[in-house]
Amino acid sequence: MRGRAHLLILFLVLILVLSQPAWAEVAEDPVCVRVGEFSYPLSLVQKSLDSLINMAQSQSEESLTDEEKAEMAVNVIDNFVGIGLVEAKLTEEGKHDFSEQEEELLRGAASSRYEEIWQSVYKMMQANDMDATQEEVSKAVADEGYDMDNIYREYLVSERQQRAIELYVGDIPITRDELDEYYETQYVAPDRERYKDDIPRYEREILNTDSESFYTPEGYRLVRQILLNYPDGVIESLKREQADVERAVKNANEKMAALTQMVLTTDDWSNLDAPKAEYDAAMEALKEAKLAYMQARRDATMPLIQDRLDEIDERLSAGIDFVTLITQYSADTSERNVTGQGYPLHALSEGWPEEFISAGLALEKVGDVSEPVLTEKGVHILCYVGDLPAGDHVLTEHEEELLEQSALHASQVEALEALFEKWKPHYDIETHPELLKY
């Protein structure tokens, strides 16, 4: 199950910056947080705050306010105080340090985590049509603050947190109602809010990267396709029609720019009548140029592939499975198209040509096959194979077990945080939030 940060998690993503080997104070890097014998320099705390602000900003549609940044600075200071309290208490219990075997296991876990992050960044770059080299992917990962040392130190801090949980709050139970509420608030609700009314974002962040979401918007159906490439010479024969479209696009853009400039500068709205009429005429001309191109493309293509289309149709009528025909005829033999669930298609999808979407959504029942659809990619024959279940994700038995572990951990962290207030009076705690910049 994909992990999700929640309000009670003590160590957040901030801990990834715990990469310095020692916390000795120097003149250029004063202590920002001190708990007893454990201190954390300004550079480390500032880097943590910067990471948190950057993460929050990347997930927000609007710029963060100074008040929001100030609240994050307080949270960062509190987090380091908590880290210091855990380190101090474990030292008293003789459980702060790790054996060589324990360190080896943590380094192995950190290595696996780094590989997961690397692959995730690679997929995201590929989804955005970035043909990145291994070195470029590694640099992108490093730029986000993820390297082996950082991740290893995150694991050290997390393991110390777990040791403190086992020592002090390990016997806290969790009820079914608490588990359901945790799943709703920490997993489902954030995805529902993020994706319910934003299909392009859902496709960009979830479908295109094969990521997991705990909420699926309504209106998706699944299709497979037999894709036939255009015969040699067809596209080259349409140069005149293509040039007409390009001229029409340029003209429409110019008229749009003129209309926009007039809107921004005029005080008399009646002055917009002429540029608006010119823009409308340009858009109509563009529509006609596109239709002429599409018709010319169909006229040039269909006679050359009709025998192939008839052969496919005959085999479909004879009961041959659509997937079998994909493997025999289609230029698209991707895993998703052949052995996967098919392509999710929505009326608001942006990753497919309009003709493709219209044809796929026009199919009435599962098993229906479309007439040939011509797009820039080739000639498509679509098969409606099912619907993508909408709404909240239904957990598998294994996911239920993982959820229970996550919810229990969150409850234990909350209980551990409550203990911090009892521990604080017993330690000399020094904080300097005024040193932080944001």
N, C-alpha and C positions, 0 to 999 in steps of 0.2 A: 504494500500500500504506500502511496506517495505521502511523505511527511508534510505537515503544514505547521508553520509557526503559529503560536497562540499567545495570548496576553500573559499567561503565567510562566512561560518558559524563561528561565533565568538567564541562560547564556546566549540565546539568540544566534544570529550569524556573526555577531561582534567578535566571538572568540576566535574566528579564523585569523585575526590579526595578532594573536598571541605567539608571535614568531621570534621574539627576542630571547636570547639565552639567559639574560639576567636583568634585574630591575634596579641596578645600582644608579643612584642619582648623580648626575653631572650638572655642571653649571648651565649648559645649554638645554638640558632636558630635566627639569625639576619634577619632583614627585607630584602627581595629581591625586592619587588615592593611596592611603596607607592604612592597613589593618594590622595592628601589632607589628610583627617582624616582616610582614609581607607588604611590599610597596609596588606601585605601578606608575611608570613615568608618563609625563604629559604626552609624549609622542605616541605612546601606545593607546592611551585613552582617546586622544584626538583622532587617531586613525580609526578607532572603533566607531566614534561618532560620525566621522565622514562616511564610513561604510554603511551605517544605518540610515543616514540621510539620503545617500545615493540610492539605496535599495528602495526606500519609501518613495523617493521622487520618481523612480522608474515605473512604479506601480500606480502613480497618481496622474490624473488628467490635468491637474492644476499645480502651480508652483506651491511649495510648502511655505507657510507663513513663519514669521519669526517666532511666534508663540509656539507653533508646532515643533520647530527646531529646538527651542528652549526646553520643551517637555522631553524631547529625545535626549538632550544633554543630561537632564536629571536622571532619566532612566539608565543611561550609560554609567553615570557615577554610581547609582544604586547597584547596578549589575557587578561592577568591580568591587564594591563593598561586599556583596554576596560571595564573590569568588574568594576574596580575602578571608571572609569568615569560614568558609568551607576549608580552605587550606590550613587555617589556624587550628580549627577543631580536629581535623584529621592528623595534624602534627602531634597534637596532644594525645590522640588515640594510638599513635604509632602506625598510622595507615596512610600517610601522605605519599611515600615513595613507592616505586614499582620495581619488581624483580626484572632481570634480563628477559626471562620468558614472557612476562606480561608486556614489556615494552615491544618485544618482537611481534606478539599478537596484535597489539595496537597499530604498529607500523604496517602490518599486513592489511588490517582493516582500512587504514588510511590510504594505502595503495589502491585498494579496490574502489574506494570512494572517489579517488582522483580519476580513475578510469571511467567511472560512471559520469562524472561531471564533464570530462573531456568528450565523451561520446555524445552527451546531450548538447554541448556547444557545437560540435561538428554537425549534428543533425539540424540544429537551428540555422547554422550558416548555409547548409545545403538547401534548406527550405526557402531561404531568402536569395537563392540563385547566386550564392557566393562559392566559387570553385576554389576553396581554401586548401592550402598545403598543410601538412602536419605541423610545420613550424608556425604557421599563422594561427592554427587552432590553439596550439600550446600557448602562444603569446596572448591570444584572447582570453584564455583561461587564467593565465597569470595576471593579466590586467584587472581581472575581477577579484584578485586577492587569493586565488586558489592555487597553492602549490603544496608539495608534499610536506614541507615543514609546518606550514600553517594548518593543514588538515590534521597532521599528527598531533599538534598541540591542542587542537580542538578536541581530539579524542582523549587526550590526557585530562583536560578540564572536565569533559563529560563523564569520564570514568571516576574522577574524584567526586563529582556531584552524585553519581550513583552509589558510591561508597557511603557518602553522607546520608543518602536516602535509606539505605539498608540499615545503617546504624541507628537512625533517629525516627524515621517515619515509615518504615517498611511494612507495617501491618495495617495500613489504611485500606478499608474495603471500598468498593464502588458498586452502586446499584444499577439496575437495568435502566431506570429513568435517567440517571446521571449519564449513563453510556449513550443513550439515544440523544440526549441534549448535546452532549459533546460532539457526536457525529454531525448533528444538524448545524451547530454554531461554528465548528472549526473546519468542517470539510464541505458540506453541501451548500450552506448559505453563501459563503464567499464566491463559490463557482456560479451559483444561481444569479447572484447580483452582477457578476462580471460578464456572464455570457448570455443570459436570457434574452436580452434585446440587442445583442451585438454579434450577429452571425459572422461577419468578417474577422472579428477578434477571436472567436471560438475556433474558426478554421485556421487562422494564423498561428495561434498558440497551442492548440490541441490536435486537430486533425492533421495538419501539415507536418507536425513533428512527432506524430505517434505518441503523444503524451496522454496522461490520464486526467479526466475530469470527473467530478462527483455529481455533475449536473449536465444533462444534454438538452439543448433547446428543442422545441417542437418543430415538426415540419420536414424532417430529414427522411429521405428514402435512399435505398442502396441500389446501384446499377452496376452491371458489368458491360463491357463493350468489346465488339470486334472492330478493330481499327485497321482500315486499309489505307496505305500510302497512295498519294496521287501518282498516277502514271507519269513516266518520264516525259518532260516537255510541256506538261499541262500548265504549271505555274508560270513558266517562261513565256507561254503564249498569251498570258494575260497582262503583259506589261502596260499596254495602253489603258486598260481599265484600272490597273493599280495606280498609274500616274494620275488618272482622273480623281481617284479617291484622295490621293495625297494632296492634290491642288485644292480639293473641296475642304479637306481638314485644315489646311493652311488658311484658306479664306474664312472659314468659320471661326478659327482662333483669332484672326485679325478683327473680325466684326465683334467678337466677344470682348476683346481688349478695348476697342473703341467705345462700346456700350458701357463697360465698367468704368472707364475714365470719365465718361459723361455723367454717370450716376454719382461719382465722387466729387465732381466739380460744379454741377449745375444747381441753380436755385429755382429753376423753372422746370417742373416735371414734364411739361408739354414738349420740351426740347428732346425728350427721350423717344418720341414717336418715330422719328426717321431712323436713328441708329437701331432701335428695337426691330423695326420692319426689315432693315438690312440684315440683322442677325438672324431673324426668323427665316428669311429667304436663303441665307447661307446654310442654315441647318437643314432646310428642306432639300437644297441641292446636294448636300452631303449624304442625306438619306437616299436620294435617287442614285447617286454615284455608287454607294455601297450595294444597293439592290442590283444595279447593272453589273457590278463586278461579281456578285454572288451568282447571278443568272448565267453570266458568261462562263464562270467556273463550273457550274453544273452542266452546261451545254458541252463544254470541252471534256468533262470527266466521265459522265454517265455512259456514253457509247463505248468507252474503252474498258469499263469495268462491269458492264451489265451482265456478261456471261458469268463472272465470278459471283455477282450478287444473286443471280438466278440459281447458281449451284448451292450457295449457302441457304437460300430460301427453301429449296427442295429438300435439303438435308434436315432443316428444322421441321418441315412438314412431315418428314419420315420419322420424327421423334428423336433425332440425334441431340444429345445434351449440348446446351449452349457453351459450357466450359470446354467440352471436347472441340467444338468449332473454334473457340478462341485459340486453343493450342495449335490448330491446323491452319488458321487463316490470318490471325490478328498480328499486327505489328506491335501491339501492346500485350506482352506476356508477363507483366509485373506480378509479383506475389499477391498484391491486393486484388488484382483483376482476376487471377486464375484460382488461387487457393485461399485468398483472404475473404473478407466479408463483402468486397466490392467497393465502389466509390460512393461516399455520402454526398448527397445532392440536395440542395435547399434552394428555394425560390430567390433568396438573397445571397447565394454563393457568389463570390467574386473571382474564384479561380477557374471557372469554366466559361466558354463562350456562350452567349445568349441562346444561340440555336441549340446547343447541347443541353442546356438547362430546360428549355421549353420542351424539347422532345422527351427528355427523361421524365419530367413531371406530367406530361400528357398521357403516359401509359397508365391504364386504369387499374389493372390488377397484377399481382405477382405472377411472373412468367410471361407477361406480354413483351413483345419485341417490336422495336420501332422501325419505321422506314429509314432508309439511308439519310444521314444527317451530315452535311458538308460544313466543315470549319477550316480554319487555317492549319489545323493539325492533320487533317485528312478526312476520310469518309468513315463515319461512325455508325454502327448498328448497336443499339442499346437494348439491354434486357433488364427489366424490373425484377430484382431478386428479393426484395424485402424492405422493411422499414427499420430505421435506427430507433430503438426504444427511447422515448423522451422522458424527461423528469429526473428525479433523484436516482443516483446509482444504487442498485441493489447489491449489497455486499455478499460475497461468497463466504463459505464457512471459514476459509483460511483468512480472509480479510476481516471477518468478525473477530477472530483471535488477535490479529494485529491491532485492530481498533481498541479492543479491551486493554491490551498492553499499553497503547499510547494514552488512552484515557486515564488509566491507573497511574501512569508516570506523571501526567499533568496534575492529577490530584495530589500526588506525593510531592511534586515540586512546590505546589501551593502551600502545602503543610510545612515544607522545609523553609520556605520564605517566611512563614509565620514565626518559626523558631528564631530567625535572624533578629527579630525585635527583642527577643529575650537574651540573645547572645551579645548584642551590641554593647550594653553597659559594661561588660567584662573585658573589653579591649579598647586600647587607645586607637581611635579612628580619626583619620585626618583626610579631608577632601578639599579640593580647590577647583570648584566648577567655574570660577571666574577666569581661569586660565584658558578655558576652551573657547574656540572660535567657530562660528557657524553663520 
